[in-house]
Amino acid sequence: MVNIPRLVVAAPSSGSGKTTVATGLMAAFAARGFAVSGHKVGPDYIDPGFHTLATGRPGRNLDAYMCGPDLVAPLFAHGARGCGLAVVEGVMGLYDGASGLGELASTAHVAKLLRAPVVLVVDASSQSRSVAALVHGFASWDTGVRIGGVILNKVGSDRHEALLREALEESGVPVLGALRRAEGVSVPSRHLGLVPVAERRSDAVAAVAAMAGQVAAGCDLEGLLALARSAPALPEVGWSAGEAVGGAFGGAVPLPAPSLNRGSAPDPAPQAPEGLKNRRPVVAVAGGAAFTFSYAENTELLAAAGADVVTFDPLRDEALPLGTRGVVIGGGFPEVYAPELSANEALRKAVAELALSGAPLAAECAGLLYLARSLDGLPMCGVLDADARMTKRLTLGYRDAVALTDNVLAPAGARMRGHEFHRTVIEPGAGDEPAWGMHRPERRVEGFVRGNVHASYLHTHWAGSPGTAARFVARCRG
C-alpha cells in the first residue's frame, strides 16, 4: 500500500493559474521542511522544470494516454517515494482529455486513478456570485471526482473576496485560498508556452519564491494539508525501471524489443553473452538550454538497461562525452538557439561522424531539427538530408503510431503512442525509410530511419514501452 498525502490542482480552463498555485504550494511546503513531490498531468515538459526548482526533486509527468491508465499510480508512487506530500498539477480544464476519447488523460481521469482530492483554481477576476454556479457545476459533473476545495485567483479587493466567499458558502465546497493579482509571479512565454527554467535560472528562482510567498500568504496551508492527508492509501507498488526492463542484470543483458501493444506480456529476458555482462556503454543525452524536454523515466530506463548515461550540452560542449556509444537528443528549443548551435561546428561534426560510424542516435522533435542539414538556413549536423524552418502554425496533439521500419527504438510493426508539439516543419517530412506511420488523428508517414539513426517529431514516454530503452542500449553494445 502507498499512503502519500496528495492533492490535484485543477481549473475550469487553461490560464486560470494552476501553475502558480501548484508551484507555489510545492515551494511553500518545501520551505516548511516537507519532502514534496511535484507531478504534471499530460505531456508538458516545461511546468515540471518549475516543480523541480520548487521541490529539489525531479518533476514527473503522469500521462494516461502515452503510458496507459494502469501505470499512472505506479509512476506516481515511484516519483513520490519517501515524500510527505505530493502536488499534482493538472492540464487544461479539469475534464479536458485526449480529443475524442472522453475522459482519457484528463486531470479528472488522473485524479480518479490516484484517488486524490482536487483543489479547483478559479479565475475570479470577472465574476462574483456566478462563481458558486461554476464551482457547483464542476463539483457535480462527475461524482467520481472529489473537489475538496477552491482557491480563488485574481481577486480584485477585500470587498470582491467577501462577495465570492459569501456566494460559495451555498456550494458546500470550502474556500481554501484567495490570491490577489501580484507582481513577480508571472513567467514569460513565447511560441510554445512558458520559457523553461534552464533558460532563465535566476529569474525562475525569484519567480518560484514569489509564488511560494503569495500562496503562503493567501492560502490555508493547514487546510490544504489536511485535505491532502484525507486521500486513501493506494494499493499499488511503485514503478521500477529495473523491473520494467526485465530485472536487475548488473551489466544489462540485451533484450528483444517488445511488441509495444498495450496489455501484451513482457518479453522474457535472455541470458547475456559472457563477454557483455560487465560492459556498460556510454549513452550521451543532450541537455542544456536548447534541449530541455525530457522525461526522467527515460533516463532511468537507459541506466537500468545497463547504460552509463552522461549529459552533454550542444551549446557549450565541443566534443561528445568520452567513450560515447549512442546519443539521445530530446525536445527543446533549437530554433531559439540556432545561431549558437550552428556555431559549435566541432560538436556538429562529432555527432555526424558518430552517426556515420553506425552508432545509435535517437532524436525527438528538437533533436530531429538538430540532425537536419539546416535550421532556418543555418547549418546543423547534416545527418539527415532535410531542412527545417520555423512556421506560424502550431502542431499539437496526441498521436497513435506504428514503426514502419526496424530501428534502434522498435521493430517494424510495433505500435506506440506519443505526442507532437512544435511550430516548425522539416522538408521532406519523411525519409526513404520513414520512422512512423501515424494513425491518429490522420494517416501519414513521418520521420527518418537511416542505419542506426531514428529521428522524428514524435515525443514518446518510454515508461509506456520500456523495451525501447533496452533495445537502444543493446544496439549501443554492437
N, C-alpha and C positions, 0 to 999 in steps of 0.2 A: 504494500500500500504506500502511496505517495501522499503525504499530508503537508502541502506547502500553501500557506496563505496566499491568495491571489485575487487580482482584480482585472477586469477587462475594461479599458477606457474606450468608449464608443461615442458616436454622434449621429444626429439625423442626416448629416451630409458632410461632404468634404469642406474644408475651410472653416469648421466650427471651433477649432482649437485643440484637437486631440493631441497633436504632437507637443504643444506647450504644456498641457496638463499632464500627459503621461510622463514626459521627460522631467518635468518639474517635480512630480511625485517621486520618481526614482531618485532624483538628486536630493530631495528634501529628506527622504527616509534614509538614504545612504549617509547623509550628514548627521543623522541621529544614531548612527552606528549599526544600522541594519545591513546585512548582506542582501542586496537587491538584485534580482534577475530581470532584465528587460527583454521583451519579445514584441514582435511586429506581425500582425496578420497579413498574409499575402506576400507578393514578390518584391516589395520595396527594399532597396539597398541603402537608401540614404538615412532614413529615420533610425535604423539600428546603430549607425555611427554615433548619433547623439545619445542613444541609450548606453552605448559603451562608455562614452565620456561621463555620463551621469552616474554609472554604477561601478565602473572599473572592471567589468566583466564583458565578454563578447556579447553583442546584441544578436539575438536569434530570431529567425523567421519561422512562422507556423503557417504552412501553406497546404490546405486540404486538397487543392487541385493537383499540384505537382507531386506531392508526397503521398497523397491519399489520406482519407479521414482516419484510418487506423493508426497512422504514425504521429498524429498531432499530439496526443497526450504523452506518448513515449519521448518524443523530441522535446516537449515542454519539460518533462521530468529530468531529462538529460541536462538541459540548459540551466534549470533552476536547482540542480542538486546542491545541497548544503546551504541554501538561502533561507532567510527568514521571511521573505516577501517576494512575490513576482508581480510585475505590472505588465499587462499585455495591451499594446496599442492597437486599436482596430484599423480598418481600412475603409475608405469611402463612408457611405451611410451604413448604419447598423445592419440592415437587411440586404445590402447590395452584395451579390456574389458573382460567380462566373456567369457571363452573359448567356441567357437562355437555359441555364441549368439550375434554376430555383435557388435554394439557399447555399449550394455548394461553394465553399471557400469564403463565405461571408463572415463578418465578425460575429453575427449571431450563431452561425454554424460552429465556429471555433469555440465560442463561449459555452455552447451546449456540450461539445466534446470534452471541454475542460471542467464542466460543472462549476463554472466560475460566475460570481455575481458581476453585473455590468454597472458601470457608472456612466451616465449619459451626459456628455458635454453639450450644452445648448448655447448657441449664439443668440443672446437675448437682446441684441442691440436695437432691434426694430419691433419689439413686442412687449406686452405687459401681461394681461390676463390670458391672452391666447396661448401663452407658454404652457398652461395647465392642459389645454386640449391636445397640444403637440405631445407632451410627455405621456398623457393618458393613452393616446393612440399607439405610441411606441411600446408602452408597457403592456398593453393588452393584445397587441397584434399576434404574438406567439407566446403562449403560456409556458413553453419550454425555456424561454429566456427570462432570467430574473434580473430586472432592473432594480438595483438596491439603493440608488441614489442619483441625484442630479447635481452637476456643477454648472452654475450659470456663468457664462463668459461674456466679456464685453459689456458689462453692466455700466450704465451711464452715471449713476449718482446714488446716494443713500435712499432717496425717495423712490427711484426706479427699482432698487433692490427690494425695498419694502413691498412694493406692488407685486413683484414677481413672487416673493415668498408667500404673501397672502394668497395669491392665486393657487400656488402649488400645495397649500395646506389641504385642499379638497382632493388632490390627486392620490394621496396615500404614499407618494414617493418622497422621501426626505431630501431636503436641500443640504448637500454636504460641502458646498463652497460657492462663493461668489467672487468673481475676478473682474477688476476694473481693466480698462484699456491701460497698457503700460508700455513705456519706452524701454528698450534694451532687450526685450524678449523676442523680438522679431528676428527671423533669419532670412537673408537674401535668397531670392530664387532666380532661376534662369530657365532655359528651354526644356529641361527635364525635371523641374521641381527645385527643391532646396539645394543650395550649394553644400557639398559634402564637408564634413568635419576636417578631413585631411587637407583641404584647400585653404582653410582659414582657422587654423587651430586656436590661436589666442582669442580671436573674436568669438569662436564657438564656445570656448571655455567660459567666457564672460556671459554669453547668451544663456548657457545652461545654468550658471549661477543665478542669473536674473530670473529664469523660470522657477528655480527652486525657491527663491525668496518670495516671488509672487504667490506661488502655490501654498507655501508655508503660512503666509500672512492671510490668505483668503480662503483656505480650506480647513475643514475639520479633520485634521490628520488622525486623531484618535478614533473618530467615527469611521473613517475610511479603513483604518487598520482593523477595527472590529468587524467591518463588513468583509474584508479580505479573509479574516480568520473564520468566518462563517462558512467558507467553502468546504464541502465534504472531501474526505480522502478519495484519491483516485486509485482504482485497482490495477494500475499499470506499472510495469517495471520500466525504468528509464532506458532509452535507446543507447546502444553501444556500437561505436564504429567498428571495433574489433569483431564483435559478433556479426555485424552486418556484412562484413567482407569474408566471413567464413571462419571466424575464431582467431585465436592468437597463434601465429605461426612464427614468431620471432623475426626471422629474415623475410617472411612473407612468401607464400607459395603463389605461383601464377594461377589465377582462377579462370575457368572458362567463362565467357560472357553469358550473363543471364538472359532470359527471354525478354525481360523488362515488362512483360504483361502483368497487369495488376492481378494479385491473387495467386500467381504462379509460385510453385515451391522453389526454394533456393537450390542452385546447382551444388552438388557435392564438391568439396574442395579436394583436388588431387594431391598426392604426395609431391613435395618439392624435389626436383632433381638434386642429387647430392651436392653438386657444385654451386647451387644457387641459394642454399639455405642461409648463408650469412651475408649475402650481398644486399646492400640497401642502395638502390640508385638514387642519385640526387635529382629531385624534381624542382625546377625553378618556377616560382609562382610570381607573376607580375603584381606589383603594388605601387605605392606612391600616389601622388595626387591625381595622376591621369588614369589610374586603374583601381578604383575604389569599390567596384561592385563584386562582391563575392559572398558566398555562404560559408560560415565557419565549419559546417559539417563536411564540405567538400575537402578542405584541407585535412581535417581529422581522418577522413576516409583514406586519403592518399597515404598518410602516415601509418594508419592501421594496416594498409595493404603492403607496407614494407618500404615506403619511400622516405628518404631524408628530404623534408620539404624546406626549401630556402627561399626567402623573398628577395626579389630584386626590383629596382626602380628604373624603368626605362627612361625617365627624365634625367637621371643622375649617373647611373652606373654605365661604364663604358665597356664592360665585359659581363658575360653571364657568370653565375657562381661556379667556382672551381668544381670540375667533375660533372657538370650538368649532363644528364642523360635524357631529359624530357622537359618540356616547357608548357605551362598552363597560363593563358592570358585571358582574364575575365573581362567584365564590362567596366565602363567608366566614361571618361570624357576626353578621348584623344583629340576630338575636334577642337577643344578649347586649347590644347597644348600642342597642336600640330607643328608649329614652328620649332619648339624645343625638342620634340620627338624626332623631327627630321634632322635637326642639327646634330643629334647624337649618332653620327654616322657609324662610329665604331661598334656600337651595340646593334644597330640595324644590320650591319654586315655579319656580326656574330650570330644573330638569330637566323639570317638567311643561310649561312654556312651550316648551322646545326640542322636546319630543315633539309638541306641538300645532302647531308650525311645519312639521312634516313631516320634520325631521331624523332620520337613522337612529339607533336605540337598540337595542343588543343586550344582553340581560340573562340571566344564568345563575344559577339557584338563589337565592343571596343577592340578586342583582340583581332577580330576579323578585319577591321579598318587598319590596324597597325601592320598586319601581314600583307595588306594590299600593295599594289605598285605605287599608289599615291593617294593622298587625302587632301582634298581642296587644292589640288595642284602641287602639293609638296611631296617629295619623295618619302616613301615609307620603306618597309623591309623588302618588298618585291618578291615575296614568297608566292603570291597569287597573281595571276595575270588579270588583274581587275583594278579599277579605280573607284574611289569613294568620294562623296561630297555631301555637304550639309544641304538640307532642304527645309522648307517651312512645314512640311506635312509630318504629323506625329503618327508613328506606327506603334500601337499599344494593344496588348491583349494576350490571353492565354492561347496556347497552340497545342494541337494534337499532331504528332509527327511520327514518321516511320523511317528508319535508316534505309536508304536506297543502296548504299554501298558498304561493304565490310570495311570497318575503320577502327581507329585506336580507341574509340569510345563504345562502340556497339557493333554486333554482327548485322549483316543485311537482314532486313525484315523485323528487327527489334523496334518496339513501339516505345515512345517516350512522350511525356507531357512537359511543356516548357512555357516560356513567356517571352514576348518581344516588347522592346521599349527603346525607341530611337527616333531621331529626326534626320537620319542620313539615308542615302541609297548607295549601293555598290553596283557597278556595271562591268561585266554582266552580273546578274543576281545569283547565278549558279554556274558551277564549272561543268566540264565534260562528265565528271562523276559527281553529281550533287550529293550534299550531305543528307538532306531530309526531303521527304515528300510530306507536305503539310495537308492535313485532312480537316482542320478546323481553324478558322471559320471558312476558309476557301481552299480549294485544291490548287496546289502549285508546288514547284520544286525550288529548293533554296540551299545555299551554302556550297562548300567545296571540300572534296576529299582528293588529296594528291599525295600518294605514297602514305606516309605516316602523319600527314598533316590533316587536321579536321578543323574547319573554320566555318562559322555560321552566325547568324543573328540570334539564334535561339539560346536564351538563358535557361539552364537546367539546374535542378537541385538534386545532387547525387544521392541524398539520403533516400529518395524515392526509387533509385536504381543503383544500389551500392556496387553491383558488379562493374559499373562504369569505371570507378577508381581502380578496382582490382585489375581490370583489363588494361587500363592505361599503364599501370606500374609494371605489369607483365611485359608489355611491349617495350618499356624502358630497359628491361633486363636484356632484351635482344634475343 
